[in-house]
Amino acid sequence: MSQNRFHARKAAAALLKMAKVSSDPALAGRLVEAAADLKDHVGEAPPPVSVKAPDIRTDD
């Protein structure tokens, strides 16, 4: 995972935590929108890399 993606995900998580504890619904809504914008800006995460080798079939 690139450093920019890592930091953007951490920032989005922090925004969502702040929205959860906020007593102001308007502020909470803006924080959730900001977190969603960050997620959209970063894009989808790449598929996880497996440490297992793929199964190989040999025709004997």
N, CA, C, O and CB atoms as a CASP TS submission, in Angstrom:
PFRMAT TS
TARGET T0000
AUTHOR 0000-0000-0000
METHOD Language model
MODEL 1
PARENT N/A
ATOM      1  N   MET     1       0.852  -1.169   0.000  1.00  0.00           N
ATOM      2  CA  MET     1       0.000   0.000   0.000  1.00  0.00           C
ATOM      3  C   MET     1       0.898   1.232   0.000  1.00  0.00           C
ATOM      4  O   MET     1       1.838   1.315   0.790  1.00  0.00           O
ATOM      5  CB  MET     1      -0.969  -0.002   1.223  1.00  0.00           C
ATOM      6  N   SER     2       0.620   2.165  -0.860  1.00  0.00           N
ATOM      7  CA  SER     2       1.456   3.355  -0.941  1.00  0.00           C
ATOM      8  C   SER     2       1.253   4.222   0.297  1.00  0.00           C
ATOM      9  O   SER     2       0.229   4.136   0.976  1.00  0.00           O
ATOM     10  CB  SER     2       1.140   4.156  -2.220  1.00  0.00           C
ATOM     11  N   GLN     3       2.241   5.050   0.571  1.00  0.00           N
ATOM     12  CA  GLN     3       2.177   5.917   1.749  1.00  0.00           C
ATOM     13  C   GLN     3       0.989   6.874   1.653  1.00  0.00           C
ATOM     14  O   GLN     3       0.310   7.112   2.652  1.00  0.00           O
ATOM     15  CB  GLN     3       3.488   6.712   1.906  1.00  0.00           C
ATOM     16  N   ASN     4       0.728   7.426   0.465  1.00  0.00           N
ATOM     17  CA  ASN     4      -0.390   8.361   0.319  1.00  0.00           C
ATOM     18  C   ASN     4      -1.720   7.681   0.613  1.00  0.00           C
ATOM     19  O   ASN     4      -2.577   8.253   1.286  1.00  0.00           O
ATOM     20  CB  ASN     4      -0.408   8.955  -1.089  1.00  0.00           C
ATOM     21  N   ARG     5      -1.892   6.475   0.114  1.00  0.00           N
ATOM     22  CA  ARG     5      -3.131   5.737   0.359  1.00  0.00           C
ATOM     23  C   ARG     5      -3.267   5.413   1.845  1.00  0.00           C
ATOM     24  O   ARG     5      -4.354   5.517   2.413  1.00  0.00           O
ATOM     25  CB  ARG     5      -3.170   4.440  -0.481  1.00  0.00           C
ATOM     26  N   PHE     6      -2.158   5.021   2.469  1.00  0.00           N
ATOM     27  CA  PHE     6      -2.169   4.697   3.897  1.00  0.00           C
ATOM     28  C   PHE     6      -2.615   5.911   4.711  1.00  0.00           C
ATOM     29  O   PHE     6      -3.493   5.802   5.567  1.00  0.00           O
ATOM     30  CB  PHE     6      -0.771   4.222   4.361  1.00  0.00           C
ATOM     31  N   HIS     7      -2.008   7.062   4.441  1.00  0.00           N
ATOM     32  CA  HIS     7      -2.326   8.266   5.206  1.00  0.00           C
ATOM     33  C   HIS     7      -3.751   8.746   4.927  1.00  0.00           C
ATOM     34  O   HIS     7      -4.426   9.237   5.832  1.00  0.00           O
ATOM     35  CB  HIS     7      -1.326   9.376   4.882  1.00  0.00           C
ATOM     36  N   ALA     8      -4.203   8.612   3.702  1.00  0.00           N
ATOM     37  CA  ALA     8      -5.569   9.023   3.375  1.00  0.00           C
ATOM     38  C   ALA     8      -6.581   8.146   4.101  1.00  0.00           C
ATOM     39  O   ALA     8      -7.597   8.641   4.589  1.00  0.00           O
ATOM     40  CB  ALA     8      -5.805   8.961   1.856  1.00  0.00           C
ATOM     41  N   ARG     9      -6.311   6.848   4.174  1.00  0.00           N
ATOM     42  CA  ARG     9      -7.218   5.945   4.890  1.00  0.00           C
ATOM     43  C   ARG     9      -7.233   6.251   6.382  1.00  0.00           C
ATOM     44  O   ARG     9      -8.285   6.204   7.020  1.00  0.00           O
ATOM     45  CB  ARG     9      -6.812   4.485   4.660  1.00  0.00           C
ATOM     46  N   LYS    10      -6.062   6.564   6.938  1.00  0.00           N
ATOM     47  CA  LYS    10      -5.987   6.928   8.359  1.00  0.00           C
ATOM     48  C   LYS    10      -6.763   8.219   8.616  1.00  0.00           C
ATOM     49  O   LYS    10      -7.480   8.330   9.610  1.00  0.00           O
ATOM     50  CB  LYS    10      -4.510   7.091   8.808  1.00  0.00           C
ATOM     51  N   ALA    11      -6.618   9.191   7.718  1.00  0.00           N
ATOM     52  CA  ALA    11      -7.325  10.463   7.869  1.00  0.00           C
ATOM     53  C   ALA    11      -8.833  10.250   7.764  1.00  0.00           C
ATOM     54  O   ALA    11      -9.597  10.836   8.531  1.00  0.00           O
ATOM     55  CB  ALA    11      -6.852  11.475   6.806  1.00  0.00           C
ATOM     56  N   ALA    12      -9.263   9.419   6.822  1.00  0.00           N
ATOM     57  CA  ALA    12     -10.693   9.142   6.670  1.00  0.00           C
ATOM     58  C   ALA    12     -11.241   8.454   7.917  1.00  0.00           C
ATOM     59  O   ALA    12     -12.348   8.761   8.359  1.00  0.00           O
ATOM     60  CB  ALA    12     -10.946   8.268   5.425  1.00  0.00           C
ATOM     61  N   ALA    13     -10.476   7.532   8.482  1.00  0.00           N
ATOM     62  CA  ALA    13     -10.906   6.853   9.707  1.00  0.00           C
ATOM     63  C   ALA    13     -11.023   7.850  10.858  1.00  0.00           C
ATOM     64  O   ALA    13     -11.956   7.770  11.656  1.00  0.00           O
ATOM     65  CB  ALA    13      -9.921   5.724  10.077  1.00  0.00           C
ATOM     66  N   ALA    14     -10.085   8.783  10.944  1.00  0.00           N
ATOM     67  CA  ALA    14     -10.138   9.799  11.996  1.00  0.00           C
ATOM     68  C   ALA    14     -11.361  10.698  11.817  1.00  0.00           C
ATOM     69  O   ALA    14     -12.022  11.047  12.795  1.00  0.00           O
ATOM     70  CB  ALA    14      -8.849  10.645  11.995  1.00  0.00           C
ATOM     71  N   LEU    15     -11.663  11.072  10.577  1.00  0.00           N
ATOM     72  CA  LEU    15     -12.850  11.893  10.318  1.00  0.00           C
ATOM     73  C   LEU    15     -14.127  11.166  10.730  1.00  0.00           C
ATOM     74  O   LEU    15     -15.032  11.769  11.306  1.00  0.00           O
ATOM     75  CB  LEU    15     -12.921  12.275   8.832  1.00  0.00           C
ATOM     76  N   LEU    16     -14.197   9.871  10.435  1.00  0.00           N
ATOM     77  CA  LEU    16     -15.384   9.102  10.809  1.00  0.00           C
ATOM     78  C   LEU    16     -15.513   8.976  12.323  1.00  0.00           C
ATOM     79  O   LEU    16     -16.623   9.018  12.854  1.00  0.00           O
ATOM     80  CB  LEU    16     -15.337   7.715  10.174  1.00  0.00           C
ATOM     81  N   LYS    17     -14.387   8.821  13.026  1.00  0.00           N
ATOM     82  CA  LYS    17     -14.429   8.763  14.492  1.00  0.00           C
ATOM     83  C   LYS    17     -14.926  10.083  15.067  1.00  0.00           C
ATOM     84  O   LYS    17     -15.726  10.097  16.003  1.00  0.00           O
ATOM     85  CB  LYS    17     -13.036   8.426  15.062  1.00  0.00           C
ATOM     86  N   MET    18     -14.448  11.198  14.503  1.00  0.00           N
ATOM     87  CA  MET    18     -14.902  12.511  14.976  1.00  0.00           C
ATOM     88  C   MET    18     -16.387  12.698  14.700  1.00  0.00           C
ATOM     89  O   MET    18     -17.105  13.268  15.522  1.00  0.00           O
ATOM     90  CB  MET    18     -14.095  13.638  14.307  1.00  0.00           C
ATOM     91  N   ALA    19     -16.854  12.223  13.549  1.00  0.00           N
ATOM     92  CA  ALA    19     -18.273  12.340  13.214  1.00  0.00           C
ATOM     93  C   ALA    19     -19.124  11.535  14.190  1.00  0.00           C
ATOM     94  O   ALA    19     -20.226  11.945  14.555  1.00  0.00           O
ATOM     95  CB  ALA    19     -18.529  11.868  11.771  1.00  0.00           C
ATOM     96  N   LYS    20     -18.605  10.392  14.603  1.00  0.00           N
ATOM     97  CA  LYS    20     -19.356   9.516  15.503  1.00  0.00           C
ATOM     98  C   LYS    20     -19.569  10.156  16.875  1.00  0.00           C
ATOM     99  O   LYS    20     -20.626   9.978  17.481  1.00  0.00           O
ATOM    100  CB  LYS    20     -18.630   8.185  15.662  1.00  0.00           C
ATOM    101  N   VAL    21     -18.585  10.894  17.366  1.00  0.00           N
ATOM    102  CA  VAL    21     -18.694  11.478  18.705  1.00  0.00           C
ATOM    103  C   VAL    21     -19.252  12.899  18.694  1.00  0.00           C
ATOM    104  O   VAL    21     -19.486  13.476  19.756  1.00  0.00           O
ATOM    105  CB  VAL    21     -17.343  11.476  19.371  1.00  0.00           C
ATOM    106  N   SER    22     -19.464  13.461  17.523  1.00  0.00           N
ATOM    107  CA  SER    22     -19.965  14.834  17.424  1.00  0.00           C
ATOM    108  C   SER    22     -21.440  14.886  17.814  1.00  0.00           C
ATOM    109  O   SER    22     -22.224  14.006  17.460  1.00  0.00           O
ATOM    110  CB  SER    22     -19.768  15.386  15.992  1.00  0.00           C
ATOM    111  N   SER    23     -21.797  15.932  18.548  1.00  0.00           N
ATOM    112  CA  SER    23     -23.206  16.116  18.907  1.00  0.00           C
ATOM    113  C   SER    23     -23.924  17.019  17.906  1.00  0.00           C
ATOM    114  O   SER    23     -25.142  17.182  17.981  1.00  0.00           O
ATOM    115  CB  SER    23     -23.321  16.703  20.317  1.00  0.00           C
ATOM    116  N   ASP    24     -23.184  17.601  16.981  1.00  0.00           N
ATOM    117  CA  ASP    24     -23.756  18.482  15.959  1.00  0.00           C
ATOM    118  C   ASP    24     -23.988  17.670  14.685  1.00  0.00           C
ATOM    119  O   ASP    24     -23.027  17.269  14.029  1.00  0.00           O
ATOM    120  CB  ASP    24     -22.818  19.707  15.676  1.00  0.00           C
ATOM    121  N   PRO    25     -25.249  17.422  14.327  1.00  0.00           N
ATOM    122  CA  PRO    25     -25.521  16.598  13.148  1.00  0.00           C
ATOM    123  C   PRO    25     -24.984  17.192  11.849  1.00  0.00           C
ATOM    124  O   PRO    25     -24.572  16.453  10.956  1.00  0.00           O
ATOM    125  CB  PRO    25     -26.997  16.384  13.017  1.00  0.00           C
ATOM    126  N   ALA    26     -24.986  18.512  11.736  1.00  0.00           N
ATOM    127  CA  ALA    26     -24.478  19.140  10.511  1.00  0.00           C
ATOM    128  C   ALA    26     -22.976  18.911  10.381  1.00  0.00           C
ATOM    129  O   ALA    26     -22.480  18.602   9.298  1.00  0.00           O
ATOM    130  CB  ALA    26     -24.790  20.653  10.503  1.00  0.00           C
ATOM    131  N   LEU    27     -22.260  19.064  11.488  1.00  0.00           N
ATOM    132  CA  LEU    27     -20.816  18.825  11.478  1.00  0.00           C
ATOM    133  C   LEU    27     -20.522  17.359  11.185  1.00  0.00           C
ATOM    134  O   LEU    27     -19.625  17.046  10.402  1.00  0.00           O
ATOM    135  CB  LEU    27     -20.186  19.237  12.823  1.00  0.00           C
ATOM    136  N   ALA    28     -21.279  16.461  11.812  1.00  0.00           N
ATOM    137  CA  ALA    28     -21.077  15.031  11.576  1.00  0.00           C
ATOM    138  C   ALA    28     -21.288  14.700  10.103  1.00  0.00           C
ATOM    139  O   ALA    28     -20.533  13.915   9.529  1.00  0.00           O
ATOM    140  CB  ALA    28     -22.030  14.196  12.452  1.00  0.00           C
ATOM    141  N   GLY    29     -22.298  15.288   9.495  1.00  0.00           N
ATOM    142  CA  GLY    29     -22.552  15.055   8.071  1.00  0.00           C
ATOM    143  C   GLY    29     -21.413  15.543   7.200  1.00  0.00           C
ATOM    144  O   GLY    29     -21.018  14.867   6.250  1.00  0.00           O
ATOM    145  N   ARG    30     -20.882  16.719   7.521  1.00  0.00           N
ATOM    146  CA  ARG    30     -19.752  17.244   6.738  1.00  0.00           C
ATOM    147  C   ARG    30     -18.513  16.367   6.904  1.00  0.00           C
ATOM    148  O   ARG    30     -17.765  16.159   5.949  1.00  0.00           O
ATOM    149  CB  ARG    30     -19.430  18.690   7.159  1.00  0.00           C
ATOM    150  N   LEU    31     -18.296  15.855   8.117  1.00  0.00           N
ATOM    151  CA  LEU    31     -17.139  14.987   8.345  1.00  0.00           C
ATOM    152  C   LEU    31     -17.267  13.677   7.571  1.00  0.00           C
ATOM    153  O   LEU    31     -16.290  13.186   7.005  1.00  0.00           O
ATOM    154  CB  LEU    31     -16.978  14.699   9.841  1.00  0.00           C
ATOM    155  N   VAL    32     -18.466  13.117   7.551  1.00  0.00           N
ATOM    156  CA  VAL    32     -18.695  11.876   6.796  1.00  0.00           C
ATOM    157  C   VAL    32     -18.493  12.127   5.304  1.00  0.00           C
ATOM    158  O   VAL    32     -17.900  11.302   4.609  1.00  0.00           O
ATOM    159  CB  VAL    32     -20.124  11.322   7.062  1.00  0.00           C
ATOM    160  N   GLU    33     -18.983  13.263   4.812  1.00  0.00           N
ATOM    161  CA  GLU    33     -18.785  13.597   3.394  1.00  0.00           C
ATOM    162  C   GLU    33     -17.306  13.765   3.072  1.00  0.00           C
ATOM    163  O   GLU    33     -16.846  13.333   2.016  1.00  0.00           O
ATOM    164  CB  GLU    33     -19.547  14.881   3.032  1.00  0.00           C
ATOM    165  N   ALA    34     -16.562  14.391   3.980  1.00  0.00           N
ATOM    166  CA  ALA    34     -15.125  14.571   3.759  1.00  0.00           C
ATOM    167  C   ALA    34     -14.413  13.221   3.729  1.00  0.00           C
ATOM    168  O   ALA    34     -13.511  13.012   2.918  1.00  0.00           O
ATOM    169  CB  ALA    34     -14.517  15.469   4.855  1.00  0.00           C
ATOM    170  N   ALA    35     -14.815  12.307   4.608  1.00  0.00           N
ATOM    171  CA  ALA    35     -14.215  10.973   4.614  1.00  0.00           C
ATOM    172  C   ALA    35     -14.537  10.234   3.315  1.00  0.00           C
ATOM    173  O   ALA    35     -13.676   9.551   2.759  1.00  0.00           O
ATOM    174  CB  ALA    35     -14.712  10.160   5.828  1.00  0.00           C
ATOM    175  N   ALA    36     -15.767  10.367   2.831  1.00  0.00           N
ATOM    176  CA  ALA    36     -16.151   9.721   1.574  1.00  0.00           C
ATOM    177  C   ALA    36     -15.374  10.313   0.403  1.00  0.00           C
ATOM    178  O   ALA    36     -14.954   9.585  -0.497  1.00  0.00           O
ATOM    179  CB  ALA    36     -17.663   9.866   1.334  1.00  0.00           C
ATOM    180  N   ASP    37     -15.183  11.629   0.413  1.00  0.00           N
ATOM    181  CA  ASP    37     -14.396  12.268  -0.649  1.00  0.00           C
ATOM    182  C   ASP    37     -12.961  11.759  -0.647  1.00  0.00           C
ATOM    183  O   ASP    37     -12.381  11.513  -1.705  1.00  0.00           O
ATOM    184  CB  ASP    37     -14.411  13.796  -0.484  1.00  0.00           C
ATOM    185  N   LEU    38     -12.392  11.602   0.543  1.00  0.00           N
ATOM    186  CA  LEU    38     -11.026  11.066   0.629  1.00  0.00           C
ATOM    187  C   LEU    38     -10.966   9.660   0.044  1.00  0.00           C
ATOM    188  O   LEU    38     -10.052   9.332  -0.712  1.00  0.00           O
ATOM    189  CB  LEU    38     -10.537  11.053   2.095  1.00  0.00           C
ATOM    190  N   LYS    39     -11.948   8.831   0.399  1.00  0.00           N
ATOM    191  CA  LYS    39     -11.971   7.459  -0.106  1.00  0.00           C
ATOM    192  C   LYS    39     -12.092   7.447  -1.628  1.00  0.00           C
ATOM    193  O   LYS    39     -11.420   6.667  -2.302  1.00  0.00           O
ATOM    194  CB  LYS    39     -13.131   6.670   0.527  1.00  0.00           C
ATOM    195  N   ASP    40     -12.947   8.309  -2.163  1.00  0.00           N
ATOM    196  CA  ASP    40     -13.105   8.383  -3.618  1.00  0.00           C
ATOM    197  C   ASP    40     -11.832   8.878  -4.292  1.00  0.00           C
ATOM    198  O   ASP    40     -11.469   8.407  -5.369  1.00  0.00           O
ATOM    199  CB  ASP    40     -14.273   9.296  -3.980  1.00  0.00           C
ATOM    200  N   HIS    41     -11.169   9.814  -3.664  1.00  0.00           N
ATOM    201  CA  HIS    41      -9.943  10.380  -4.231  1.00  0.00           C
ATOM    202  C   HIS    41      -8.822   9.340  -4.277  1.00  0.00           C
ATOM    203  O   HIS    41      -8.056   9.287  -5.240  1.00  0.00           O
ATOM    204  CB  HIS    41      -9.494  11.600  -3.415  1.00  0.00           C
ATOM    205  N   VAL    42      -8.734   8.527  -3.248  1.00  0.00           N
ATOM    206  CA  VAL    42      -7.676   7.522  -3.169  1.00  0.00           C
ATOM    207  C   VAL    42      -7.984   6.353  -4.093  1.00  0.00           C
ATOM    208  O   VAL    42      -7.069   5.775  -4.679  1.00  0.00           O
ATOM    209  CB  VAL    42      -7.505   7.027  -1.723  1.00  0.00           C
ATOM    210  N   GLY    43      -9.242   6.002  -4.231  1.00  0.00           N
ATOM    211  CA  GLY    43      -9.617   4.883  -5.084  1.00  0.00           C
ATOM    212  C   GLY    43      -9.681   3.594  -4.298  1.00  0.00           C
ATOM    213  O   GLY    43      -9.450   3.555  -3.089  1.00  0.00           O
ATOM    214  N   GLU    44      -9.993   2.571  -5.005  1.00  0.00           N
ATOM    215  CA  GLU    44     -10.110   1.265  -4.376  1.00  0.00           C
ATOM    216  C   GLU    44      -8.736   0.703  -4.038  1.00  0.00           C
ATOM    217  O   GLU    44      -7.752   0.961  -4.731  1.00  0.00           O
ATOM    218  CB  GLU    44     -10.867   0.300  -5.285  1.00  0.00           C
ATOM    219  N   ALA    45      -8.692  -0.051  -2.986  1.00  0.00           N
ATOM    220  CA  ALA    45      -7.443  -0.699  -2.587  1.00  0.00           C
ATOM    221  C   ALA    45      -7.143  -1.847  -3.546  1.00  0.00           C
ATOM    222  O   ALA    45      -8.066  -2.497  -4.039  1.00  0.00           O
ATOM    223  CB  ALA    45      -7.525  -1.214  -1.119  1.00  0.00           C
ATOM    224  N   PRO    46      -5.885  -2.100  -3.811  1.00  0.00           N
ATOM    225  CA  PRO    46      -5.547  -3.233  -4.670  1.00  0.00           C
ATOM    226  C   PRO    46      -5.887  -4.543  -3.963  1.00  0.00           C
ATOM    227  O   PRO    46      -5.985  -4.570  -2.736  1.00  0.00           O
ATOM    228  CB  PRO    46      -4.047  -3.199  -5.057  1.00  0.00           C
ATOM    229  N   PRO    47      -6.066  -5.617  -4.706  1.00  0.00           N
ATOM    230  CA  PRO    47      -6.373  -6.890  -4.060  1.00  0.00           C
ATOM    231  C   PRO    47      -5.224  -7.311  -3.153  1.00  0.00           C
ATOM    232  O   PRO    47      -4.064  -7.018  -3.444  1.00  0.00           O
ATOM    233  CB  PRO    47      -6.654  -7.981  -5.111  1.00  0.00           C
ATOM    234  N   PRO    48      -5.535  -7.992  -2.062  1.00  0.00           N
ATOM    235  CA  PRO    48      -4.475  -8.402  -1.144  1.00  0.00           C
ATOM    236  C   PRO    48      -3.505  -9.371  -1.815  1.00  0.00           C
ATOM    237  O   PRO    48      -3.890 -10.197  -2.643  1.00  0.00           O
ATOM    238  CB  PRO    48      -5.075  -9.044   0.106  1.00  0.00           C
ATOM    239  N   VAL    49      -2.265  -9.247  -1.440  1.00  0.00           N
ATOM    240  CA  VAL    49      -1.232 -10.124  -1.985  1.00  0.00           C
ATOM    241  C   VAL    49      -1.139 -11.350  -1.090  1.00  0.00           C
ATOM    242  O   VAL    49      -0.991 -11.230   0.126  1.00  0.00           O
ATOM    243  CB  VAL    49       0.150  -9.391  -2.088  1.00  0.00           C
ATOM    244  N   SER    50      -1.225 -12.508  -1.685  1.00  0.00           N
ATOM    245  CA  SER    50      -1.155 -13.751  -0.928  1.00  0.00           C
ATOM    246  C   SER    50       0.287 -14.217  -0.826  1.00  0.00           C
ATOM    247  O   SER    50       1.060 -14.095  -1.777  1.00  0.00           O
ATOM    248  CB  SER    50      -2.027 -14.838  -1.579  1.00  0.00           C
ATOM    249  N   VAL    51       0.638 -14.745   0.322  1.00  0.00           N
ATOM    250  CA  VAL    51       1.984 -15.278   0.492  1.00  0.00           C
ATOM    251  C   VAL    51       2.071 -16.720   0.016  1.00  0.00           C
ATOM    252  O   VAL    51       3.161 -17.279  -0.101  1.00  0.00           O
ATOM    253  CB  VAL    51       2.411 -15.184   1.950  1.00  0.00           C
ATOM    254  N   LYS    52       0.914 -17.321  -0.257  1.00  0.00           N
ATOM    255  CA  LYS    52       0.898 -18.698  -0.746  1.00  0.00           C
ATOM    256  C   LYS    52       1.105 -18.710  -2.256  1.00  0.00           C
ATOM    257  O   LYS    52       0.593 -17.851  -2.973  1.00  0.00           O
ATOM    258  CB  LYS    52      -0.429 -19.401  -0.374  1.00  0.00           C
ATOM    259  N   ALA    53       1.839 -19.667  -2.710  1.00  0.00           N
ATOM    260  CA  ALA    53       2.037 -19.843  -4.149  1.00  0.00           C
ATOM    261  C   ALA    53       0.747 -20.377  -4.761  1.00  0.00           C
ATOM    262  O   ALA    53       0.026 -21.134  -4.112  1.00  0.00           O
ATOM    263  CB  ALA    53       3.231 -20.807  -4.441  1.00  0.00           C
ATOM    264  N   PRO    54       0.448 -19.994  -5.996  1.00  0.00           N
ATOM    265  CA  PRO    54      -0.758 -20.529  -6.633  1.00  0.00           C
ATOM    266  C   PRO    54      -0.605 -22.029  -6.887  1.00  0.00           C
ATOM    267  O   PRO    54       0.499 -22.535  -7.087  1.00  0.00           O
ATOM    268  CB  PRO    54      -1.049 -19.787  -7.960  1.00  0.00           C
ATOM    269  N   ASP    55      -1.726 -22.713  -6.872  1.00  0.00           N
ATOM    270  CA  ASP    55      -1.698 -24.150  -7.155  1.00  0.00           C
ATOM    271  C   ASP    55      -1.318 -24.368  -8.613  1.00  0.00           C
ATOM    272  O   ASP    55      -1.820 -23.686  -9.507  1.00  0.00           O
ATOM    273  CB  ASP    55      -3.072 -24.809  -6.840  1.00  0.00           C
ATOM    274  N   ILE    56      -0.446 -25.308  -8.837  1.00  0.00           N
ATOM    275  CA  ILE    56       0.010 -25.614 -10.193  1.00  0.00           C
ATOM    276  C   ILE    56      -0.338 -27.060 -10.485  1.00  0.00           C
ATOM    277  O   ILE    56       0.009 -27.964  -9.725  1.00  0.00           O
ATOM    278  CB  ILE    56       1.547 -25.359 -10.359  1.00  0.00           C
ATOM    279  N   ARG    57      -1.031 -27.269 -11.600  1.00  0.00           N
ATOM    280  CA  ARG    57      -1.358 -28.629 -12.017  1.00  0.00           C
ATOM    281  C   ARG    57      -0.380 -29.056 -13.087  1.00  0.00           C
ATOM    282  O   ARG    57      -0.102 -28.310 -14.026  1.00  0.00           O
ATOM    283  CB  ARG    57      -2.818 -28.728 -12.532  1.00  0.00           C
ATOM    284  N   THR    58       0.128 -30.231 -12.944  1.00  0.00           N
ATOM    285  CA  THR    58       0.982 -30.794 -13.986  1.00  0.00           C
ATOM    286  C   THR    58       0.290 -32.027 -14.533  1.00  0.00           C
ATOM    287  O   THR    58      -0.253 -32.836 -13.781  1.00  0.00           O
ATOM    288  CB  THR    58       2.410 -31.139 -13.443  1.00  0.00           C
ATOM    289  N   ASP    59       0.315 -32.160 -15.836  1.00  0.00           N
ATOM    290  CA  ASP    59      -0.288 -33.329 -16.473  1.00  0.00           C
ATOM    291  C   ASP    59       0.783 -34.394 -16.614  1.00  0.00           C
ATOM    292  O   ASP    59       1.667 -34.290 -17.464  1.00  0.00           O
ATOM    293  CB  ASP    59      -0.912 -32.970 -17.862  1.00  0.00           C
ATOM    294  N   ASP    60       0.699 -35.409 -15.783  1.00  0.00           N
ATOM    295  CA  ASP    60       1.692 -36.507 -15.824  1.00  0.00           C
ATOM    296  C   ASP    60       1.195 -37.659 -16.632  1.00  0.00           C
ATOM    297  O   ASP    60       1.895 -38.662 -16.773  1.00  0.00           O
ATOM    298  CB  ASP    60       2.035 -36.987 -14.426  1.00  0.00           C
TER
END
